[in-house]
Amino acid sequence: MPSPYRLIFAAPGTKGFSAAGFLGRMPLSMMGIGIVTMVSQLTGRYGLAGALSATLAMSAAVIGPQISRLVDRHGQRRVLRPATLVALVAVAGLLICAQQRLPDWTLFVFAAGAGCVPSVGSMIRARWAEIYRGSPEQLHAAYSWESIVDEVCFIFGPIISIGLSTAWFPEAGPLLAAGFLLVGVLWLTAQRATEPVPHPREHHTGGSALRSRGLQVLVVTFVATGAIFGAVDVVTVAFAEEQGHKAAASLVLAVYALGSCLAGAVFGLLRLKGKPSTRWLVGVCAMAVSMIPLQLAGSLPFLAVALFVAGLAIAPTMVTTMALVEQHVPRTELTEGMTWTSTGLAVGVALGSSAAGWVIDASGAEAGYAVPAVAGALAAAVALLGYRRLSGPVPTEGRGKDDRNRRTDDDERVA
């Protein structure tokens, strides 16, 4: 393992919680597509399958930040275990109702309940931030590593979920995703030594982390970014079907994630200079520009190459986003702040998937690639308009004394 990554794992407990986080994040890439595959196989109703997946995504977007706010106040162990239990009961109910062909409304109730699944990625990044607070280079490498783990999940998760549900039995994909969640959360919460210290209510200034003007820019931009991801997934499946090779869609999308994974690995090795806000703006604009070649896709090989190149901009932008969240959100609300970016992505994925589906039905798969192009343009526009909020001085209003002192120390170290 290259030196920067080897160094971050020198701290006791880091290998354990990162491994637990990998298992706990697998459902992020497996559950939604698993539900679509299961319901479509059991009922043949793709509309119902997509609606249930969107319900799950929107429920997680609403509930996720609230769970993370409780984590900041009460600790990961006390909150994650009961939240995970609720999510697992809801998943079990969804599988039973689908298998027994119960009324559709029961499926939607349990799909909404499954949104209680915690944002495990935010929990892991919060642990890294606690360990390497005041060490920007090591924190950069840690965030890059977690971005690699995210992409590995998205490379293999859908393949495993779809493969099991089609080759074994329809409920196999969501069932395995639930198993990963259970093992990952139990393993993570058993590691108390690296758990961030909770900050009781009296240490908070009141309100949500979303009151940060910088975080607002990041979340809105991530809604548009999520629309890129959601649209690309749906359109790529439809395009592959039109080409007569629907099964190849998972491989093409894996290439997309592979490009991001490789870029994240290299990005973590770099010693970066300049403002993170500038790097973030360049990354968002690069993601927008990378959607243009998709409009020329005439074959699956060309599409795979174009998506690989497009993927190169994803992980560096995500890593820089986490660094900006860490700058603009009080330490007492860091987990919630990181979860809000995931929420923005989830909302965007749902919107992008729906918009792409409408365009495909009306004009065909190739026309559908206009949706991620428009979403990319919106993301770049929001990033440009909000750049001053991210590049200016970080407001200290609402931050605790310890947090202000830490930022002063960081500024002196950079200088």
Disulfide bonds with the S-S distance in Angstrom:
none
